[in-house]
Each structure stands twice: as structure tokens, then as C-alpha cells.
Amino acid sequence: MKNTFFLLLLLGIFFSANAQQKPVFQKLRYEDDFKYLKADSTKNFYEKIKYIPLSLNENYYASVGGEARLQYTYTVNDKWGDESDEGDGYLLSRYLLHADVHLGIFRTFFQLQSSLANSKTDPSPVDENLLDIHQAFLDIDFIRNEKQQLTLRSGRQELMYGSQRLVAVREGPNSRLAFDAVKLFYKNNTWQTDAFFTHPIANKPGTFNDSFNENARFWGSYTVIHKVPFIQNIDLYYLELWKSRSVFNDAIGEENRQSVGTRIWKNKGNWKYDFEGVYQFGTINEKNISAWTISSFACYTFENLKYSPEIGLKTEIISGDKTFGDNQLQTFNPLYPRGAYFGLVALIGPSNLIDIHPSISLTLSEKWGLGIDYDIFWRQTVSDGLYAPNMQLLYSGENTTKRFIGSQLISNLDYTANDYLAFTLETGWFNSGSFLKEVGTGKDYFYAALTAQFKF
């Protein structure tokens, strides 16, 4: 592990020393844009692979890129002592390599992913997937100019919308999430709308075996409107999920679920905010679904104070099932959220939950940052259970009336070596509450994780 961290450091230093202009890497790597290099006649080796002209036509070019992430994690009291009350360490590594080819109105993007888990007991497919095609899609541009774009995209692709509460690339876990999908999207300077039909990929251990998933379908539309008076930005969306089998505390079977939601947000300036509401309806095994969530986040940055402290407060209410054994299900399904929902080593998923989450972050220097947040969790209803981020039922709520789950304190120390290489040390302590002590061993959980990430 030490040698690999050292290699990433050397690569980061090498690319930083040879770069003539700072690159910008997007969360969705197919959104990287290196066309600015076409006018540079003195490109170095790195810049030559980021912009490869394929003809005299400037709209014919290719680009190559990738990333590597290493993450060593040490835990104590896995699943609050129910799985292990001893300390345990393991190393997760993820490697991504992509090629992006533009041929006029056509564009193809291809990406491989390899996710490895060393020393982890019984790793899941999200932890370890030796090698597979992560993305492979074709774009056809019907309209594309400086003012607007209309594109049809088909093939295996990543999707990410809004605050990633419902649709995300699952960046936190070791294997990112992709979809076999057809998507039509339009955007201009003030709004964008997407319509898509997908089959979410079910990762399988092994090599090139993430086949077409017939057991789940996910489709809908997502619209973002910018420059709205007073509220700045607003998202409007409709999402529909079908799964051949879903498991909740009070329902098992075929699930048909629709989600209607809106989000009001602002991410620039001293004041930032994000307010979102979702209502879900449908059926699961002859039960009617009626679920909901409300989320609010607001923060303020004191730019004139030392270290520019940013103070934030997030609160969420996420519905759980009210009555066990009836023909109704009020358990909220977060669909395909970011995996690290409450911390890097996510213990709790966003369902049947009330949480209050104050935070503070400090910019210690140009390269160093520090963040501290504290989270308090309760079950929204005492008749429903506690779920993991993937909606696996961790503990049933049938035989307990305890509501308080516990509290969690997390700190993040970030170091950005350069535009290519970054390190994060995250530590977390979960103080078990009365619910965890009644349904299980209920020991306090601790983890520390060191992450190195290199992008090129």
C-alpha cells in the first residue's frame, strides 16, 4: 500500500509540473472539456493525450483520461458489535480508464472500471468487481452550438441529478453505478431537461460479467431551471421504478413506485441553500405505497474571518411505515442515492429517519481544509425498521418502541496536493442509542479512512 500511495504522489507531481494550464475534472468524466488545447501548438505529453486531433476539422478529436483511488479503512465494532467487536482494516482500490471520441455530430465514450478489495471479509459486488465495462455510449447531436444542445445518448452511462439524494453515481463506495439507458436531453443557458429509460446495472464479482439487468427498470424526466427570480434555481422531476423483488420491514414482492419532487437551491455566494421535497406512490405486493421526504440545508460562509468558516445546518424527515400488517406501505425508497450518504463508511440509509445535522468547515490554507459535522438520528416511525444505504433491512422495528438510533461525529482533513492529486483523512464515531442497544449488541462504532485520489 505504501508503494502505491508513493506512486500516486509521483504521478501527481509529474503531471502538475508539466501542465501549462489547470485542468478541470468533472464529477461525470464524460463532461470533461479539453477543447481549449486545440489552439496550443506546443502541447506536452499530457496535453497531447487530452486533445488528439483526428482530422483538420476541429470537431474531430479524441481524449484519454482516468483516475485511481486508494482507500484504507480501519473499523471497530462492525454493525455496532453484531458482526465483530474487534478492530479490522482493509484496503479498497478503484481504477477507471476512459476514451472519448468526437466525430462531428457523433460522439462515443468508453470507460473501464476495476474495483478491488484487499483484506475485507466477504466483500460485496459494490466493494469488489475485478474488471468490467463501466460506460459505453453513443451520442447523436441534433442541435449543438454555443446557445443550445439537443442530444440523444444510448448505451451504458452514468446518471447524476440534483443533490444526488435519489440518482447518483455512487462515488463513495468502491464501484460506481451505471445504467443501460437511452436518454434524450436538451439544454440552453437558462434551463435543461432530460428524459430517460434505463435498466440499472447490478454489479457482479468477476470480469466482464455485468450483464443486462432484467430485474429492475428506472425511467423518468428531470428539469432544471436557472435564473429564477428570488429562488435562483429550481428542479422539477418525475421518476418511476420497477423491481421484480423488493424487501421492506412490512412488504416483500414486486415494486412499482413513482416519485414526484422539486428542489430549490443556490450554490454560489455567502449564503447557500438546498430545499427538497418528494412524494412517492405506487404498489408493492398488493400494498399501496404512500411515502415522502422533506430535506433542508442552509449554510453561510464568513469570508472576512480567518479560515473562512462555513456554518451549515441540514435537517431531514424521511417517512417510515406507520402500521405493521396493514395494506399500506409508507417506507420511503431513496432509489439510487449516493452511497456515502451519512459519512464515508455509511451505516444508515435515508429511510424511516429523522436527522439533524449541524456542520462547520474551515479553509486552513490554499491546500488544506477541515470539516466537522455532527448528526443525530431517530426513527421516523417506531413500527418500521432501520435500513442500510442499499435499502437492506438492518433491524426490524416489530418488537421495540425505542426511537433514538444514536449520534455520529465525523471529521474530514483534506489536502489538495495539486489539480491531479488529493488526500483525505476521515474519522467517525457513532454513539449507539437506545434503539440499537435494544435490537442488537449496540456498541459504539468507530472508523478511520485515508483516501488518495489521482485523476488525469
TAPE-V818593 format. One record per residue. N is the residue number from 1. RES is the residue in one letter. SS is DSSP state (@ for helix, = for strand, . for the rest). OMEGA is omega in degrees with one decimal (* if undefined). Layout:
n->N res->RES ss->SS omega->OMEGA
n->N res->RES ss->SS omega->OMEGA
This chain:
n->1 res->M ss->. omega->-178.9
n->2 res->K ss->@ omega->-179.4
n->3 res->N ss->@ omega->-179.4
n->4 res->T ss->@ omega->175.4
n->5 res->F ss->@ omega->-180.0
n->6 res->F ss->@ omega->178.1
n->7 res->L ss->@ omega->177.3
n->8 res->L ss->@ omega->178.2
n->9 res->L ss->@ omega->179.1
n->10 res->L ss->@ omega->179.2
n->11 res->L ss->@ omega->178.7
n->12 res->G ss->@ omega->179.0
n->13 res->I ss->@ omega->-178.1
n->14 res->F ss->@ omega->-177.6
n->15 res->F ss->@ omega->179.5
n->16 res->S ss->@ omega->-178.3
n->17 res->A ss->@ omega->-175.3
n->18 res->N ss->@ omega->-178.8
n->19 res->A ss->. omega->177.9
n->20 res->Q ss->. omega->178.6
n->21 res->Q ss->. omega->-176.6
n->22 res->K ss->. omega->176.2
n->23 res->P ss->. omega->175.2
n->24 res->V ss->. omega->-180.0
n->25 res->F ss->. omega->-177.4
n->26 res->Q ss->. omega->176.4
n->27 res->K ss->. omega->171.5
n->28 res->L ss->. omega->-170.1
n->29 res->R ss->@ omega->176.2
n->30 res->Y ss->@ omega->175.1
n->31 res->E ss->@ omega->173.9
n->32 res->D ss->. omega->-178.5
n->33 res->D ss->. omega->179.5
n->34 res->F ss->. omega->179.4
n->35 res->K ss->@ omega->179.4
n->36 res->Y ss->@ omega->-179.2
n->37 res->L ss->@ omega->-176.2
n->38 res->K ss->@ omega->-178.8
n->39 res->A ss->@ omega->-177.6
n->40 res->D ss->. omega->-178.8
n->41 res->S ss->. omega->-178.0
n->42 res->T ss->. omega->-176.9
n->43 res->K ss->. omega->173.6
n->44 res->N ss->. omega->-175.7
n->45 res->F ss->@ omega->-178.0
n->46 res->Y ss->@ omega->-178.4
n->47 res->E ss->@ omega->177.7
n->48 res->K ss->@ omega->177.8
n->49 res->I ss->@ omega->177.5
n->50 res->K ss->@ omega->175.5
n->51 res->Y ss->. omega->-177.6
n->52 res->I ss->= omega->179.1
n->53 res->P ss->= omega->-179.2
n->54 res->L ss->. omega->175.8
n->55 res->S ss->. omega->176.7
n->56 res->L ss->. omega->176.4
n->57 res->N ss->. omega->-176.1
n->58 res->E ss->. omega->177.9
n->59 res->N ss->. omega->176.8
n->60 res->Y ss->= omega->-178.0
n->61 res->Y ss->= omega->179.3
n->62 res->A ss->= omega->178.4
n->63 res->S ss->= omega->179.2
n->64 res->V ss->= omega->179.7
n->65 res->G ss->= omega->179.1
n->66 res->G ss->= omega->178.3
n->67 res->E ss->= omega->175.9
n->68 res->A ss->= omega->178.1
n->69 res->R ss->= omega->174.5
n->70 res->L ss->= omega->-176.1
n->71 res->Q ss->= omega->175.7
n->72 res->Y ss->= omega->-175.7
n->73 res->T ss->= omega->175.1
n->74 res->Y ss->= omega->-177.0
n->75 res->T ss->= omega->174.1
n->76 res->V ss->= omega->-179.9
n->77 res->N ss->= omega->177.2
n->78 res->D ss->= omega->-175.2
n->79 res->K ss->@ omega->176.6
n->80 res->W ss->@ omega->175.5
n->81 res->G ss->@ omega->-179.0
n->82 res->D ss->. omega->-180.0
n->83 res->E ss->. omega->178.2
n->84 res->S ss->= omega->176.4
n->85 res->D ss->= omega->178.2
n->86 res->E ss->= omega->176.3
n->87 res->G ss->= omega->-178.7
n->88 res->D ss->= omega->178.7
n->89 res->G ss->= omega->178.7
n->90 res->Y ss->= omega->-177.7
n->91 res->L ss->= omega->173.2
n->92 res->L ss->= omega->176.5
n->93 res->S ss->= omega->-179.4
n->94 res->R ss->= omega->-179.0
n->95 res->Y ss->= omega->179.2
n->96 res->L ss->= omega->178.4
n->97 res->L ss->= omega->-176.6
n->98 res->H ss->= omega->172.2
n->99 res->A ss->= omega->-176.1
n->100 res->D ss->= omega->-174.4
n->101 res->V ss->= omega->179.1
n->102 res->H ss->= omega->179.7
n->103 res->L ss->= omega->-178.6
n->104 res->G ss->. omega->-179.1
n->105 res->I ss->. omega->179.3
n->106 res->F ss->= omega->177.0
n->107 res->R ss->= omega->176.0
n->108 res->T ss->= omega->-178.2
n->109 res->F ss->= omega->-177.0
n->110 res->F ss->= omega->-177.4
n->111 res->Q ss->= omega->173.9
n->112 res->L ss->= omega->176.4
n->113 res->Q ss->= omega->173.3
n->114 res->S ss->= omega->-179.5
n->115 res->S ss->= omega->-175.0
n->116 res->L ss->= omega->177.9
n->117 res->A ss->= omega->179.5
n->118 res->N ss->= omega->175.8
n->119 res->S ss->. omega->176.1
n->120 res->K ss->. omega->-178.8
n->121 res->T ss->. omega->175.8
n->122 res->D ss->. omega->-179.8
n->123 res->P ss->. omega->177.5
n->124 res->S ss->. omega->176.3
n->125 res->P ss->. omega->175.5
n->126 res->V ss->. omega->177.6
n->127 res->D ss->. omega->-172.3
n->128 res->E ss->. omega->176.5
n->129 res->N ss->= omega->-162.5
n->130 res->L ss->= omega->-179.3
n->131 res->L ss->= omega->178.9
n->132 res->D ss->= omega->174.1
n->133 res->I ss->= omega->-177.3
n->134 res->H ss->= omega->177.2
n->135 res->Q ss->= omega->174.9
n->136 res->A ss->= omega->-176.1
n->137 res->F ss->= omega->178.2
n->138 res->L ss->= omega->173.7
n->139 res->D ss->= omega->168.8
n->140 res->I ss->= omega->-179.8
n->141 res->D ss->= omega->172.9
n->142 res->F ss->= omega->174.9
n->143 res->I ss->= omega->174.7
n->144 res->R ss->= omega->174.2
n->145 res->N ss->. omega->-176.0
n->146 res->E ss->. omega->-173.8
n->147 res->K ss->. omega->-175.4
n->148 res->Q ss->= omega->179.9
n->149 res->Q ss->= omega->172.6
n->150 res->L ss->= omega->-171.3
n->151 res->T ss->= omega->170.7
n->152 res->L ss->= omega->-178.8
n->153 res->R ss->= omega->179.7
n->154 res->S ss->= omega->-179.9
n->155 res->G ss->= omega->-179.3
n->156 res->R ss->= omega->-171.3
n->157 res->Q ss->= omega->173.1
n->158 res->E ss->. omega->174.4
n->159 res->L ss->. omega->177.7
n->160 res->M ss->. omega->-177.6
n->161 res->Y ss->. omega->172.4
n->162 res->G ss->. omega->-179.4
n->163 res->S ss->. omega->-179.4
n->164 res->Q ss->. omega->176.9
n->165 res->R ss->. omega->-175.8
n->166 res->L ss->. omega->-178.8
n->167 res->V ss->= omega->-174.7
n->168 res->A ss->. omega->178.5
n->169 res->V ss->. omega->180.0
n->170 res->R ss->. omega->-176.7
n->171 res->E ss->. omega->-176.3
n->172 res->G ss->. omega->177.0
n->173 res->P ss->. omega->-171.2
n->174 res->N ss->. omega->179.2
n->175 res->S ss->. omega->176.0
n->176 res->R ss->. omega->-175.5
n->177 res->L ss->. omega->174.5
n->178 res->A ss->. omega->-178.0
n->179 res->F ss->= omega->164.9
n->180 res->D ss->= omega->-164.8
n->181 res->A ss->= omega->165.0
n->182 res->V ss->= omega->-176.8
n->183 res->K ss->= omega->173.6
n->184 res->L ss->= omega->-178.6
n->185 res->F ss->= omega->178.1
n->186 res->Y ss->= omega->175.7
n->187 res->K ss->= omega->171.9
n->188 res->N ss->= omega->-173.5
n->189 res->N ss->. omega->-174.4
n->190 res->T ss->. omega->179.1
n->191 res->W ss->= omega->177.7
n->192 res->Q ss->= omega->176.5
n->193 res->T ss->= omega->179.6
n->194 res->D ss->= omega->169.2
n->195 res->A ss->= omega->-172.5
n->196 res->F ss->= omega->172.5
n->197 res->F ss->= omega->-170.7
n->198 res->T ss->= omega->163.7
n->199 res->H ss->= omega->-179.5
n->200 res->P ss->= omega->-179.5
n->201 res->I ss->. omega->171.7
n->202 res->A ss->. omega->-178.1
n->203 res->N ss->. omega->177.7
n->204 res->K ss->. omega->176.1
n->205 res->P ss->. omega->178.9
n->206 res->G ss->. omega->-173.5
n->207 res->T ss->= omega->176.5
n->208 res->F ss->. omega->-179.7
n->209 res->N ss->. omega->174.2
n->210 res->D ss->. omega->-172.6
n->211 res->S ss->. omega->179.4
n->212 res->F ss->. omega->-175.3
n->213 res->N ss->. omega->-179.6
n->214 res->E ss->. omega->-174.8
n->215 res->N ss->. omega->178.8
n->216 res->A ss->= omega->173.0
n->217 res->R ss->= omega->-176.8
n->218 res->F ss->= omega->-178.4
n->219 res->W ss->= omega->179.5
n->220 res->G ss->= omega->178.8
n->221 res->S ss->= omega->-178.7
n->222 res->Y ss->= omega->-178.3
n->223 res->T ss->= omega->177.2
n->224 res->V ss->= omega->179.2
n->225 res->I ss->= omega->-178.8
n->226 res->H ss->= omega->174.5
n->227 res->K ss->= omega->176.6
n->228 res->V ss->= omega->-179.7
n->229 res->P ss->. omega->175.7
n->230 res->F ss->. omega->-175.0
n->231 res->I ss->. omega->176.2
n->232 res->Q ss->= omega->-176.2
n->233 res->N ss->= omega->177.6
n->234 res->I ss->= omega->175.3
n->235 res->D ss->= omega->175.4
n->236 res->L ss->= omega->-175.5
n->237 res->Y ss->= omega->172.6
n->238 res->Y ss->= omega->-177.2
n->239 res->L ss->= omega->180.0
n->240 res->E ss->= omega->-177.8
n->241 res->L ss->= omega->169.3
n->242 res->W ss->= omega->175.5
n->243 res->K ss->= omega->-178.8
n->244 res->S ss->= omega->178.9
n->245 res->R ss->= omega->174.9
n->246 res->S ss->= omega->-177.1
n->247 res->V ss->= omega->173.7
n->248 res->F ss->= omega->-179.1
n->249 res->N ss->. omega->-175.7
n->250 res->D ss->. omega->178.5
n->251 res->A ss->= omega->174.6
n->252 res->I ss->= omega->176.7
n->253 res->G ss->= omega->-179.2
n->254 res->E ss->= omega->-174.9
n->255 res->E ss->= omega->169.6
n->256 res->N ss->= omega->-172.9
n->257 res->R ss->= omega->175.5
n->258 res->Q ss->= omega->179.9
n->259 res->S ss->= omega->175.8
n->260 res->V ss->= omega->-175.0
n->261 res->G ss->= omega->175.1
n->262 res->T ss->= omega->-178.4
n->263 res->R ss->= omega->175.9
n->264 res->I ss->= omega->-170.8
n->265 res->W ss->= omega->176.1
n->266 res->K ss->= omega->-175.6
n->267 res->N ss->. omega->177.5
n->268 res->K ss->. omega->-179.1
n->269 res->G ss->. omega->179.6
n->270 res->N ss->. omega->176.6
n->271 res->W ss->= omega->173.6
n->272 res->K ss->= omega->179.9
n->273 res->Y ss->= omega->-179.2
n->274 res->D ss->= omega->179.7
n->275 res->F ss->= omega->-174.6
n->276 res->E ss->= omega->176.1
n->277 res->G ss->= omega->-177.4
n->278 res->V ss->= omega->171.9
n->279 res->Y ss->= omega->-179.1
n->280 res->Q ss->= omega->177.2
n->281 res->F ss->= omega->-179.0
n->282 res->G ss->= omega->-178.1
n->283 res->T ss->= omega->169.8
n->284 res->I ss->= omega->177.1
n->285 res->N ss->. omega->176.7
n->286 res->E ss->. omega->172.1
n->287 res->K ss->= omega->176.9
n->288 res->N ss->= omega->-179.4
n->289 res->I ss->= omega->172.7
n->290 res->S ss->= omega->-173.7
n->291 res->A ss->= omega->-175.9
n->292 res->W ss->= omega->171.3
n->293 res->T ss->= omega->173.2
n->294 res->I ss->= omega->-178.1
n->295 res->S ss->= omega->176.6
n->296 res->S ss->= omega->176.6
n->297 res->F ss->= omega->176.6
n->298 res->A ss->= omega->177.7
n->299 res->C ss->= omega->179.2
n->300 res->Y ss->= omega->179.5
n->301 res->T ss->= omega->177.8
n->302 res->F ss->. omega->-173.3
n->303 res->E ss->. omega->-176.3
n->304 res->N ss->. omega->178.4
n->305 res->L ss->. omega->178.5
n->306 res->K ss->@ omega->-179.6
n->307 res->Y ss->@ omega->176.6
n->308 res->S ss->@ omega->-177.1
n->309 res->P ss->. omega->175.6
n->310 res->E ss->= omega->-178.6
n->311 res->I ss->= omega->-177.8
n->312 res->G ss->= omega->175.3
n->313 res->L ss->= omega->177.3
n->314 res->K ss->= omega->175.0
n->315 res->T ss->= omega->179.3
n->316 res->E ss->= omega->167.8
n->317 res->I ss->= omega->-174.9
n->318 res->I ss->= omega->-166.8
n->319 res->S ss->. omega->171.8
n->320 res->G ss->. omega->-176.6
n->321 res->D ss->. omega->-173.9
n->322 res->K ss->. omega->-171.8
n->323 res->T ss->. omega->179.5
n->324 res->F ss->. omega->173.6
n->325 res->G ss->. omega->178.2
n->326 res->D ss->. omega->-177.3
n->327 res->N ss->. omega->179.2
n->328 res->Q ss->= omega->174.3
n->329 res->L ss->= omega->179.6
n->330 res->Q ss->. omega->-179.1
n->331 res->T ss->. omega->179.4
n->332 res->F ss->. omega->176.2
n->333 res->N ss->. omega->-177.9
n->334 res->P ss->. omega->175.1
n->335 res->L ss->. omega->-176.7
n->336 res->Y ss->= omega->-174.5
n->337 res->P ss->. omega->172.4
n->338 res->R ss->. omega->-173.0
n->339 res->G ss->. omega->-178.8
n->340 res->A ss->. omega->-172.6
n->341 res->Y ss->. omega->177.3
n->342 res->F ss->. omega->-178.9
n->343 res->G ss->. omega->-176.0
n->344 res->L ss->. omega->175.4
n->345 res->V ss->. omega->-171.4
n->346 res->A ss->. omega->178.7
n->347 res->L ss->. omega->-172.2
n->348 res->I ss->. omega->175.9
n->349 res->G ss->. omega->-176.3
n->350 res->P ss->. omega->175.3
n->351 res->S ss->. omega->-177.2
n->352 res->N ss->. omega->-169.9
n->353 res->L ss->= omega->163.8
n->354 res->I ss->= omega->177.6
n->355 res->D ss->= omega->174.8
n->356 res->I ss->= omega->-163.7
n->357 res->H ss->= omega->173.6
n->358 res->P ss->= omega->-177.9
n->359 res->S ss->= omega->173.4
n->360 res->I ss->= omega->176.4
n->361 res->S ss->= omega->-176.7
n->362 res->L ss->= omega->172.9
n->363 res->T ss->= omega->-174.4
n->364 res->L ss->. omega->177.0
n->365 res->S ss->. omega->179.9
n->366 res->E ss->. omega->-176.6
n->367 res->K ss->. omega->-173.3
n->368 res->W ss->= omega->175.8
n->369 res->G ss->= omega->-179.0
n->370 res->L ss->= omega->177.0
n->371 res->G ss->= omega->178.0
n->372 res->I ss->= omega->175.4
n->373 res->D ss->= omega->-176.8
n->374 res->Y ss->= omega->-175.4
n->375 res->D ss->= omega->178.3
n->376 res->I ss->= omega->-172.4
n->377 res->F ss->= omega->168.6
n->378 res->W ss->= omega->168.9
n->379 res->R ss->. omega->-178.8
n->380 res->Q ss->. omega->173.2
n->381 res->T ss->. omega->-177.2
n->382 res->V ss->. omega->-179.9
n->383 res->S ss->. omega->-180.0
n->384 res->D ss->. omega->-174.3
n->385 res->G ss->. omega->179.0
n->386 res->L ss->= omega->-173.4
n->387 res->Y ss->= omega->173.3
n->388 res->A ss->. omega->179.1
n->389 res->P ss->. omega->178.6
n->390 res->N ss->. omega->179.4
n->391 res->M ss->. omega->168.9
n->392 res->Q ss->. omega->179.4
n->393 res->L ss->= omega->179.9
n->394 res->L ss->= omega->179.6
n->395 res->Y ss->= omega->176.2
n->396 res->S ss->. omega->177.8
n->397 res->G ss->. omega->-172.9
n->398 res->E ss->. omega->-168.9
n->399 res->N ss->. omega->178.5
n->400 res->T ss->. omega->175.6
n->401 res->T ss->. omega->179.1
n->402 res->K ss->. omega->-176.0
n->403 res->R ss->. omega->-173.1
n->404 res->F ss->= omega->-178.3
n->405 res->I ss->= omega->-179.9
n->406 res->G ss->= omega->179.8
n->407 res->S ss->= omega->-174.7
n->408 res->Q ss->= omega->177.8
n->409 res->L ss->= omega->-177.5
n->410 res->I ss->= omega->172.8
n->411 res->S ss->= omega->178.6
n->412 res->N ss->= omega->172.7
n->413 res->L ss->= omega->-174.6
n->414 res->D ss->= omega->174.5
n->415 res->Y ss->= omega->178.0
n->416 res->T ss->= omega->-177.8
n->417 res->A ss->. omega->176.7
n->418 res->N ss->. omega->-177.0
n->419 res->D ss->. omega->-175.0
n->420 res->Y ss->. omega->-169.5
n->421 res->L ss->= omega->179.3
n->422 res->A ss->= omega->179.0
n->423 res->F ss->= omega->176.1
n->424 res->T ss->= omega->171.3
n->425 res->L ss->= omega->-179.5
n->426 res->E ss->= omega->175.0
n->427 res->T ss->= omega->-179.3
n->428 res->G ss->= omega->177.8
n->429 res->W ss->= omega->180.0
n->430 res->F ss->= omega->179.6
n->431 res->N ss->= omega->-174.2
n->432 res->S ss->= omega->178.6
n->433 res->G ss->. omega->-173.3
n->434 res->S ss->@ omega->179.3
n->435 res->F ss->@ omega->-179.3
n->436 res->L ss->@ omega->179.7
n->437 res->K ss->@ omega->-178.7
n->438 res->E ss->@ omega->-175.2
n->439 res->V ss->@ omega->-178.5
n->440 res->G ss->. omega->179.2
n->441 res->T ss->. omega->172.4
n->442 res->G ss->. omega->176.5
n->443 res->K ss->. omega->176.8
n->444 res->D ss->. omega->-176.4
n->445 res->Y ss->= omega->178.7
n->446 res->F ss->= omega->171.9
n->447 res->Y ss->= omega->172.0
n->448 res->A ss->= omega->-176.3
n->449 res->A ss->= omega->175.2
n->450 res->L ss->= omega->-176.1
n->451 res->T ss->= omega->171.2
n->452 res->A ss->= omega->-179.5
n->453 res->Q ss->= omega->-179.7
n->454 res->F ss->= omega->178.7
n->455 res->K ss->= omega->175.1
n->456 res->F ss->. omega->*
